Amino acid sequence: MTTAPDDASPVPEPPRRVRRFRLVTGIVVGLLIYLAVAYLVMPLLWETYAHRHPALDSAPNITVTKDGHPGDPINVGLIGTQADLESLLSQAGWYRAAALGLKSDLKIAVDTVVERPYDEAPVSNLYLYGRKEDLAYEQPVGDNPRQRHHVRFWSSSEQDEQGRPLWFGSATYDERVGLSHTTGQITHHIAADVDVERDHLFKTLIATGRLTDVQYIDNFHPNHKGHNGGGDLWQTDGRLRLGTIVPAAP
C-alpha cells in the first residue's frame, strides 16, 4: 500500500540568489516610489495648495454696485506693489481713468456724441471688500469712448513673502452705450465673454516682459454665468488668471 504525500511538509526555501534578487528589487521599487512622491507628486500638490490657499479660496469673486446689486466678475489677479502695478499698466498701454465728477462726466458725454477720443474717461464705481476700486485703467478702442477695454483693481489683505499685496481685478470690455436694463440710466454695456477681456489684459502685460509666474486658477467661479448691475449677461470658463509683477528697474 502506498501512502499519500504529507501536505504539511515544509516548502523548500528559495536559493540565496533569489532571496537577494527579491530584496534588491523591493529596495529599488521602494526608492522609485519615494522619489516619485517626494519630487513629483508632493511639489505639485504644494504648488496647487500655495496657489489656492488662503487668499484665493476665501476671496469674493463678484463685485457689487453701490446699492448692493451683483456687479462684474473678478477674473484677474496680480501680485506687486501699487507703484509696480501702475507702472506696468502704463507701460502696457493702459490709461488711468479719471475720477467721476461733473467735469469728467460732461466730457465723456460730449466726446461720445461727437466721437472724440477720451483716453482717461471715467468708469463707474464697483465695490469689493466694502469699498470702491482702488485703481481703474482703460485702453481706448478707436476714437470714441463708447468702446474701450477697462479693468478695476482692489488691493487685498493677502501678501506674498516679500510683503507685496495681491490685487484682484475685474476686466471687461465696453462694447456700446445704452440704457441700463435694471435702472434705465445711461451706461456702458459690457461684452458677455469676460474671458476674452481677461486674456487681452494679460496679453498686453506679458508683452512688457514684466510679468512672471502666469497661470490660470481653475474653478475660481462656481457659477459660469450671471448678470451685472446693469443687467448685462456675463459668462466665463470659471478661471482666474494670475501673475506676479517684475519690479521696474531702478
Phi and psi restraints in degrees (value plus and minus 20) as a CYANA .aco file:
   2 THR   PHI    -115.7   -75.7
   2 THR   PSI     129.5   169.5
   3 THR   PHI    -125.3   -85.3
   3 THR   PSI     127.2   167.2
   4 ALA   PHI     -91.8   -51.8
   4 ALA   PSI     126.2   166.2
   5 PRO   PHI     -83.1   -43.1
   5 PRO   PSI     126.9   166.9
   6 ASP   PHI     -97.0   -57.0
   6 ASP   PSI      92.6   132.6
   7 ASP   PHI     -84.5   -44.5
   7 ASP   PSI     -41.4    -1.4
   8 ALA   PHI    -107.7   -67.7
   8 ALA   PSI     -15.5    24.5
   9 SER   PHI     -84.7   -44.7
   9 SER   PSI     123.1   163.1
  10 PRO   PHI     -83.3   -43.3
  10 PRO   PSI     124.0   164.0
  11 VAL   PHI     -99.3   -59.3
  11 VAL   PSI     115.6   155.6
  12 PRO   PHI     -80.0   -40.0
  12 PRO   PSI     115.8   155.8
  13 GLU   PHI     -92.0   -52.0
  13 GLU   PSI     115.3   155.3
  14 PRO   PHI     -83.0   -43.0
  14 PRO   PSI     134.9   174.9
  15 PRO   PHI     -78.2   -38.2
  15 PRO   PSI     137.7   177.7
  16 ARG   PHI     -79.7   -39.7
  16 ARG   PSI     -59.2   -19.2
  17 ARG   PHI     -85.9   -45.9
  17 ARG   PSI     -51.3   -11.3
  18 VAL   PHI     -88.3   -48.3
  18 VAL   PSI     -61.9   -21.9
  19 ARG   PHI     -84.2   -44.2
  19 ARG   PSI     -59.1   -19.1
  20 ARG   PHI     -86.1   -46.1
  20 ARG   PSI     -59.4   -19.4
  21 PHE   PHI     -83.4   -43.4
  21 PHE   PSI     -63.8   -23.8
  22 ARG   PHI     -83.8   -43.8
  22 ARG   PSI     -59.6   -19.6
  23 LEU   PHI     -84.4   -44.4
  23 LEU   PSI     -66.8   -26.8
  24 VAL   PHI     -83.0   -43.0
  24 VAL   PSI     -62.5   -22.5
  25 THR   PHI     -80.5   -40.5
  25 THR   PSI     -63.8   -23.8
  26 GLY   PHI     -82.0   -42.0
  26 GLY   PSI     -60.4   -20.4
  27 ILE   PHI     -85.6   -45.6
  27 ILE   PSI     -63.5   -23.5
  28 VAL   PHI     -84.2   -44.2
  28 VAL   PSI     -65.2   -25.2
  29 VAL   PHI     -82.3   -42.3
  29 VAL   PSI     -64.4   -24.4
  30 GLY   PHI     -81.4   -41.4
  30 GLY   PSI     -59.8   -19.8
  31 LEU   PHI     -86.1   -46.1
  31 LEU   PSI     -61.2   -21.2
  32 LEU   PHI     -84.1   -44.1
  32 LEU   PSI     -61.2   -21.2
  33 ILE   PHI     -83.1   -43.1
  33 ILE   PSI     -63.6   -23.6
  34 TYR   PHI     -80.3   -40.3
  34 TYR   PSI     -66.6   -26.6
  35 LEU   PHI     -82.1   -42.1
  35 LEU   PSI     -60.7   -20.7
  36 ALA   PHI     -85.0   -45.0
  36 ALA   PSI     -64.4   -24.4
  37 VAL   PHI     -89.3   -49.3
  37 VAL   PSI     -66.4   -26.4
  38 ALA   PHI     -91.7   -51.7
  38 ALA   PSI     -54.8   -14.8
  39 TYR   PHI    -130.8   -90.8
  39 TYR   PSI     -28.1    11.9
  40 LEU   PHI    -141.4  -101.4
  40 LEU   PSI     -78.0   -38.0
  41 VAL   PHI     -88.8   -48.8
  41 VAL   PSI     -72.7   -32.7
  42 MET   PHI     -83.9   -43.9
  42 MET   PSI     -62.5   -22.5
  43 PRO   PHI     -79.4   -39.4
  43 PRO   PSI     -58.1   -18.1
  44 LEU   PHI     -86.2   -46.2
  44 LEU   PSI     -61.3   -21.3
  45 LEU   PHI     -85.3   -45.3
  45 LEU   PSI     -62.2   -22.2
  46 TRP   PHI     -89.1   -49.1
  46 TRP   PSI     -54.9   -14.9
  47 GLU   PHI     -83.9   -43.9
  47 GLU   PSI     -64.4   -24.4
  48 THR   PHI     -83.6   -43.6
  48 THR   PSI     -62.2   -22.2
  49 TYR   PHI     -83.3   -43.3
  49 TYR   PSI     -63.2   -23.2
  50 ALA   PHI     -84.8   -44.8
  50 ALA   PSI     -57.1   -17.1
  51 HIS   PHI     -95.1   -55.1
  51 HIS   PSI     -43.7    -3.7
  52 ARG   PHI    -119.9   -79.9
  52 ARG   PSI     -42.0    -2.0
  53 HIS   PHI    -144.6  -104.6
  53 HIS   PSI     117.4   157.4
  54 PRO   PHI    -120.1   -80.1
  54 PRO   PSI     -36.4     3.6
  55 ALA   PHI     -84.2   -44.2
  55 ALA   PSI     -61.7   -21.7
  56 LEU   PHI     -93.6   -53.6
  56 LEU   PSI     -55.4   -15.4
  57 ASP   PHI     -91.1   -51.1
  57 ASP   PSI     -51.3   -11.3
  58 SER   PHI    -118.8   -78.8
  58 SER   PSI     -22.6    17.4
  59 ALA   PHI     -95.2   -55.2
  59 ALA   PSI     119.2   159.2
  60 PRO   PHI     -85.9   -45.9
  60 PRO   PSI     124.7   164.7
  61 ASN   PHI    -134.9   -94.9
  61 ASN   PSI     -16.5    23.5
  62 ILE   PHI    -153.8  -113.8
  62 ILE   PSI     112.4   152.4
  63 THR   PHI     -97.2   -57.2
  63 THR   PSI     151.4   191.4
  64 VAL   PHI    -152.6  -112.6
  64 VAL   PSI     136.7   176.7
  65 THR   PHI    -101.4   -61.4
  65 THR   PSI     153.7   193.7
  66 LYS   PHI     -80.2   -40.2
  66 LYS   PSI     -52.6   -12.6
  67 ASP   PHI    -113.1   -73.1
  67 ASP   PSI      -7.4    32.6
  68 GLY   PHI      70.7   110.7
  68 GLY   PSI     -14.5    25.5
  69 HIS   PHI     -98.6   -58.6
  69 HIS   PSI     131.7   171.7
  70 PRO   PHI     -77.9   -37.9
  70 PRO   PSI     119.7   159.7
  71 GLY   PHI    -127.8   -87.8
  71 GLY   PSI    -160.8  -120.8
  72 ASP   PHI    -105.3   -65.3
  72 ASP   PSI     132.7   172.7
  73 PRO   PHI     -96.3   -56.3
  73 PRO   PSI     128.9   168.9
  74 ILE   PHI     -96.1   -56.1
  74 ILE   PSI     108.2   148.2
  75 ASN   PHI    -158.1  -118.1
  75 ASN   PSI     -20.3    19.7
  76 VAL   PHI    -157.1  -117.1
  76 VAL   PSI     134.0   174.0
  77 GLY   PHI    -163.1  -123.1
  77 GLY   PSI     117.2   157.2
  78 LEU   PHI    -153.7  -113.7
  78 LEU   PSI     120.6   160.6
  79 ILE   PHI    -129.6   -89.6
  79 ILE   PSI     103.5   143.5
  80 GLY   PHI     145.0   185.0
  80 GLY   PSI     149.5   189.5
  81 THR   PHI     -92.1   -52.1
  81 THR   PSI     143.1   183.1
  82 GLN   PHI     -82.4   -42.4
  82 GLN   PSI     -59.8   -19.8
  83 ALA   PHI     -83.0   -43.0
  83 ALA   PSI     -60.9   -20.9
  84 ASP   PHI     -89.9   -49.9
  84 ASP   PSI     -56.9   -16.9
  85 LEU   PHI     -83.8   -43.8
  85 LEU   PSI     -64.8   -24.8
  86 GLU   PHI     -85.1   -45.1
  86 GLU   PSI     -62.7   -22.7
  87 SER   PHI     -89.0   -49.0
  87 SER   PSI     -54.9   -14.9
  88 LEU   PHI     -83.8   -43.8
  88 LEU   PSI     -68.2   -28.2
  89 LEU   PHI     -83.2   -43.2
  89 LEU   PSI     -61.4   -21.4
  90 SER   PHI     -83.0   -43.0
  90 SER   PSI     -63.7   -23.7
  91 GLN   PHI     -83.7   -43.7
  91 GLN   PSI     -51.0   -11.0
  92 ALA   PHI    -103.5   -63.5
  92 ALA   PSI     -19.1    20.9
  93 GLY   PHI      72.9   112.9
  93 GLY   PSI       4.0    44.0
  94 TRP   PHI    -125.5   -85.5
  94 TRP   PSI     128.8   168.8
  95 TYR   PHI    -132.5   -92.5
  95 TYR   PSI     119.6   159.6
  96 ARG   PHI     -88.2   -48.2
  96 ARG   PSI     106.7   146.7
  97 ALA   PHI     -92.1   -52.1
  97 ALA   PSI     119.4   159.4
  98 ALA   PHI     -87.8   -47.8
  98 ALA   PSI     132.6   172.6
  99 ALA   PHI     -89.5   -49.5
  99 ALA   PSI     129.2   169.2
 100 LEU   PHI     -84.9   -44.9
 100 LEU   PSI     122.8   162.8
 101 GLY   PHI     153.9   193.9
 101 GLY   PSI     150.5   190.5
 102 LEU   PHI     -78.9   -38.9
 102 LEU   PSI     -64.5   -24.5
 103 LYS   PHI     -84.3   -44.3
 103 LYS   PSI     -70.0   -30.0
 104 SER   PHI     -89.1   -49.1
 104 SER   PSI     -55.3   -15.3
 105 ASP   PHI     -84.8   -44.8
 105 ASP   PSI     -62.7   -22.7
 106 LEU   PHI     -87.0   -47.0
 106 LEU   PSI     -58.7   -18.7
 107 LYS   PHI     -84.9   -44.9
 107 LYS   PSI     -64.0   -24.0
 108 ILE   PHI     -87.6   -47.6
 108 ILE   PSI     -53.2   -13.2
 109 ALA   PHI     -85.2   -45.2
 109 ALA   PSI     -66.5   -26.5
 110 VAL   PHI     -86.5   -46.5
 110 VAL   PSI     -65.4   -25.4
 111 ASP   PHI     -85.0   -45.0
 111 ASP   PSI     -51.1   -11.1
 112 THR   PHI     -87.9   -47.9
 112 THR   PSI     -62.4   -22.4
 113 VAL   PHI     -87.5   -47.5
 113 VAL   PSI     -65.1   -25.1
 114 VAL   PHI    -110.3   -70.3
 114 VAL   PSI     -17.6    22.4
 115 GLU   PHI      36.5    76.5
 115 GLU   PSI      37.4    77.4
 116 ARG   PHI    -136.4   -96.4
 116 ARG   PSI     117.2   157.2
 117 PRO   PHI     -85.1   -45.1
 117 PRO   PSI     126.7   166.7
 118 TYR   PHI    -164.8  -124.8
 118 TYR   PSI      69.9   109.9
 119 ASP   PHI     -85.2   -45.2
 119 ASP   PSI     -47.2    -7.2
 120 GLU   PHI    -129.9   -89.9
 120 GLU   PSI      11.6    51.6
 121 ALA   PHI     -77.2   -37.2
 121 ALA   PSI     121.0   161.0
 122 PRO   PHI     -88.9   -48.9
 122 PRO   PSI     138.4   178.4
 123 VAL   PHI    -141.1  -101.1
 123 VAL   PSI     133.3   173.3
 124 SER   PHI     -88.8   -48.8
 124 SER   PSI     135.0   175.0
 125 ASN   PHI    -101.4   -61.4
 125 ASN   PSI     117.8   157.8
 126 LEU   PHI    -144.2  -104.2
 126 LEU   PSI     142.7   182.7
 127 TYR   PHI    -146.3  -106.3
 127 TYR   PSI     121.4   161.4
 128 LEU   PHI    -166.8  -126.8
 128 LEU   PSI     123.2   163.2
 129 TYR   PHI      36.9    76.9
 129 TYR   PSI       6.8    46.8
 130 GLY   PHI      57.2    97.2
 130 GLY   PSI      -7.8    32.2
 131 ARG   PHI    -160.7  -120.7
 131 ARG   PSI     137.5   177.5
 132 LYS   PHI     -91.5   -51.5
 132 LYS   PSI     148.0   188.0
 133 GLU   PHI     -74.8   -34.8
 133 GLU   PSI     124.0   164.0
 134 ASP   PHI     -99.4   -59.4
 134 ASP   PSI     -54.4   -14.4
 135 LEU   PHI    -159.8  -119.8
 135 LEU   PSI     125.4   165.4
 136 ALA   PHI    -157.9  -117.9
 136 ALA   PSI     110.4   150.4
 137 TYR   PHI    -151.4  -111.4
 137 TYR   PSI     136.4   176.4
 138 GLU   PHI    -165.6  -125.6
 138 GLU   PSI     142.5   182.5
 139 GLN   PHI    -153.4  -113.4
 139 GLN   PSI      95.6   135.6
 140 PRO   PHI     -83.9   -43.9
 140 PRO   PSI     134.6   174.6
 141 VAL   PHI    -146.1  -106.1
 141 VAL   PSI      91.7   131.7
 142 GLY   PHI      51.0    91.0
 142 GLY   PSI    -170.3  -130.3
 143 ASP   PHI    -132.7   -92.7
 143 ASP   PSI       8.8    48.8
 144 ASN   PHI    -164.1  -124.1
 144 ASN   PSI     107.1   147.1
 145 PRO   PHI     -91.5   -51.5
 145 PRO   PSI     -16.4    23.6
 146 ARG   PHI     -81.4   -41.4
 146 ARG   PSI     -57.6   -17.6
 147 GLN   PHI    -136.3   -96.3
 147 GLN   PSI     116.0   156.0
 148 ARG   PHI    -189.6  -149.6
 148 ARG   PSI     132.6   172.6
 149 HIS   PHI    -105.6   -65.6
 149 HIS   PSI     120.1   160.1
 150 HIS   PHI    -173.3  -133.3
 150 HIS   PSI     136.1   176.1
 151 VAL   PHI    -165.9  -125.9
 151 VAL   PSI     119.8   159.8
 152 ARG   PHI    -133.0   -93.0
 152 ARG   PSI     123.9   163.9
 153 PHE   PHI    -147.3  -107.3
 153 PHE   PSI     123.1   163.1
 154 TRP   PHI    -146.2  -106.2
 154 TRP   PSI     112.9   152.9
 155 SER   PHI     -99.5   -59.5
 155 SER   PSI     112.5   152.5
 156 SER   PHI    -117.7   -77.7
 156 SER   PSI     153.4   193.4
 157 SER   PHI    -101.8   -61.8
 157 SER   PSI     -28.3    11.7
 158 GLU   PHI    -100.5   -60.5
 158 GLU   PSI     121.5   161.5
 159 GLN   PHI    -153.1  -113.1
 159 GLN   PSI     134.6   174.6
 160 ASP   PHI    -104.6   -64.6
 160 ASP   PSI    -195.5  -155.5
 161 GLU   PHI     -86.1   -46.1
 161 GLU   PSI     -36.0     4.0
 162 GLN   PHI    -116.3   -76.3
 162 GLN   PSI     -13.7    26.3
 163 GLY   PHI      60.7   100.7
 163 GLY   PSI      -5.0    35.0
 164 ARG   PHI    -111.0   -71.0
 164 ARG   PSI     116.2   156.2
 165 PRO   PHI     -94.8   -54.8
 165 PRO   PSI     136.1   176.1
 166 LEU   PHI    -113.6   -73.6
 166 LEU   PSI     102.9   142.9
 167 TRP   PHI    -121.9   -81.9
 167 TRP   PSI     107.8   147.8
 168 PHE   PHI    -118.2   -78.2
 168 PHE   PSI     119.9   159.9
 169 GLY   PHI    -154.7  -114.7
 169 GLY   PSI     136.9   176.9
 170 SER   PHI    -142.4  -102.4
 170 SER   PSI      88.9   128.9
 171 ALA   PHI    -124.1   -84.1
 171 ALA   PSI     103.1   143.1
 172 THR   PHI    -160.0  -120.0
 172 THR   PSI     145.4   185.4
 173 TYR   PHI    -135.1   -95.1
 173 TYR   PSI     101.4   141.4
 174 ASP   PHI    -100.6   -60.6
 174 ASP   PSI      96.2   136.2
 175 GLU   PHI    -122.0   -82.0
 175 GLU   PSI     -37.1     2.9
 176 ARG   PHI    -188.7  -148.7
 176 ARG   PSI     145.2   185.2
 177 VAL   PHI    -124.4   -84.4
 177 VAL   PSI     118.8   158.8
 178 GLY   PHI    -186.0  -146.0
 178 GLY   PSI    -184.9  -144.9
 179 LEU   PHI    -113.1   -73.1
 179 LEU   PSI     117.3   157.3
 180 SER   PHI     -79.0   -39.0
 180 SER   PSI     117.0   157.0
 181 HIS   PHI     -91.8   -51.8
 181 HIS   PSI     -34.8     5.2
 182 THR   PHI    -126.0   -86.0
 182 THR   PSI     -57.1   -17.1
 183 THR   PHI    -134.0   -94.0
 183 THR   PSI     -37.8     2.2
 184 GLY   PHI      62.2   102.2
 184 GLY   PSI     -19.3    20.7
 185 GLN   PHI     -95.6   -55.6
 185 GLN   PSI     136.2   176.2
 186 ILE   PHI     -90.5   -50.5
 186 ILE   PSI     110.2   150.2
 187 THR   PHI    -175.0  -135.0
 187 THR   PSI     148.6   188.6
 188 HIS   PHI    -104.6   -64.6
 188 HIS   PSI     120.6   160.6
 189 HIS   PHI    -124.2   -84.2
 189 HIS   PSI     113.5   153.5
 190 ILE   PHI    -111.1   -71.1
 190 ILE   PSI     135.4   175.4
 191 ALA   PHI     -91.0   -51.0
 191 ALA   PSI     122.6   162.6
 192 ALA   PHI     -87.2   -47.2
 192 ALA   PSI     -58.0   -18.0
 193 ASP   PHI    -102.5   -62.5
 193 ASP   PSI      70.4   110.4
 194 VAL   PHI     -93.7   -53.7
 194 VAL   PSI     -36.4     3.6
 195 ASP   PHI     -85.1   -45.1
 195 ASP   PSI     -53.9   -13.9
 196 VAL   PHI     -81.6   -41.6
 196 VAL   PSI     -62.5   -22.5
 197 GLU   PHI     -92.3   -52.3
 197 GLU   PSI     -57.7   -17.7
 198 ARG   PHI     -74.3   -34.3
 198 ARG   PSI     -68.2   -28.2
 199 ASP   PHI     -95.5   -55.5
 199 ASP   PSI     -48.9    -8.9
 200 HIS   PHI     -84.3   -44.3
 200 HIS   PSI     -65.1   -25.1
 201 LEU   PHI     -77.5   -37.5
 201 LEU   PSI     -68.4   -28.4
 202 PHE   PHI     -87.6   -47.6
 202 PHE   PSI     -52.0   -12.0
 203 LYS   PHI     -80.8   -40.8
 203 LYS   PSI     -62.8   -22.8
 204 THR   PHI     -89.6   -49.6
 204 THR   PSI     -55.8   -15.8
 205 LEU   PHI     -92.3   -52.3
 205 LEU   PSI     -61.1   -21.1
 206 ILE   PHI     -82.9   -42.9
 206 ILE   PSI     -54.3   -14.3
 207 ALA   PHI     -83.0   -43.0
 207 ALA   PSI     -40.0     0.0
 208 THR   PHI     -96.4   -56.4
 208 THR   PSI     -36.9     3.1
 209 GLY   PHI      58.4    98.4
 209 GLY   PSI      -8.7    31.3
 210 ARG   PHI    -135.9   -95.9
 210 ARG   PSI       6.8    46.8
 211 LEU   PHI    -149.1  -109.1
 211 LEU   PSI     110.4   150.4
 212 THR   PHI    -151.5  -111.5
 212 THR   PSI     148.3   188.3
 213 ASP   PHI      33.4    73.4
 213 ASP   PSI      24.4    64.4
 214 VAL   PHI     -99.2   -59.2
 214 VAL   PSI     111.7   151.7
 215 GLN   PHI    -176.7  -136.7
 215 GLN   PSI     144.1   184.1
 216 TYR   PHI    -122.6   -82.6
 216 TYR   PSI     116.3   156.3
 217 ILE   PHI    -122.9   -82.9
 217 ILE   PSI      90.8   130.8
 218 ASP   PHI     -91.2   -51.2
 218 ASP   PSI     132.1   172.1
 219 ASN   PHI      40.1    80.1
 219 ASN   PSI      10.2    50.2
 220 PHE   PHI     -88.6   -48.6
 220 PHE   PSI     -56.2   -16.2
 221 HIS   PHI    -125.6   -85.6
 221 HIS   PSI      96.6   136.6
 222 PRO   PHI     -89.3   -49.3
 222 PRO   PSI     -50.4   -10.4
 223 ASN   PHI    -127.6   -87.6
 223 ASN   PSI     111.7   151.7
 224 HIS   PHI    -119.3   -79.3
 224 HIS   PSI     -15.3    24.7
 225 LYS   PHI    -162.7  -122.7
 225 LYS   PSI     133.9   173.9
 226 GLY   PHI    -194.8  -154.8
 226 GLY   PSI    -196.3  -156.3
 227 HIS   PHI    -149.8  -109.8
 227 HIS   PSI     120.2   160.2
 228 ASN   PHI    -106.7   -66.7
 228 ASN   PSI    -193.7  -153.7
 229 GLY   PHI     -83.1   -43.1
 229 GLY   PSI     -44.1    -4.1
 230 GLY   PHI    -109.2   -69.2
 230 GLY   PSI     -16.8    23.2
 231 GLY   PHI      65.5   105.5
 231 GLY   PSI     -13.0    27.0
 232 ASP   PHI     -98.2   -58.2
 232 ASP   PSI     117.5   157.5
 233 LEU   PHI     -92.2   -52.2
 233 LEU   PSI     118.0   158.0
 234 TRP   PHI    -148.7  -108.7
 234 TRP   PSI     131.4   171.4
 235 GLN   PHI    -164.6  -124.6
 235 GLN   PSI     131.1   171.1
 236 THR   PHI    -170.9  -130.9
 236 THR   PSI     142.1   182.1
 237 ASP   PHI    -103.8   -63.8
 237 ASP   PSI     -19.8    20.2
 238 GLY   PHI      70.2   110.2
 238 GLY   PSI     -18.3    21.7
 239 ARG   PHI    -118.5   -78.5
 239 ARG   PSI     125.0   165.0
 240 LEU   PHI    -118.6   -78.6
 240 LEU   PSI     117.2   157.2
 241 ARG   PHI    -121.7   -81.7
 241 ARG   PSI     109.6   149.6
 242 LEU   PHI    -147.4  -107.4
 242 LEU   PSI     122.4   162.4
 243 GLY   PHI    -173.1  -133.1
 243 GLY   PSI     140.9   180.9
 244 THR   PHI    -133.1   -93.1
 244 THR   PSI     112.5   152.5
 245 ILE   PHI    -101.9   -61.9
 245 ILE   PSI     112.1   152.1
 246 VAL   PHI    -102.0   -62.0
 246 VAL   PSI     103.1   143.1
 247 PRO   PHI     -76.6   -36.6
 247 PRO   PSI     127.3   167.3
 248 ALA   PHI     -85.8   -45.8
 248 ALA   PSI     127.3   167.3
 249 ALA   PHI     -85.5   -45.5
 249 ALA   PSI     119.1   159.1
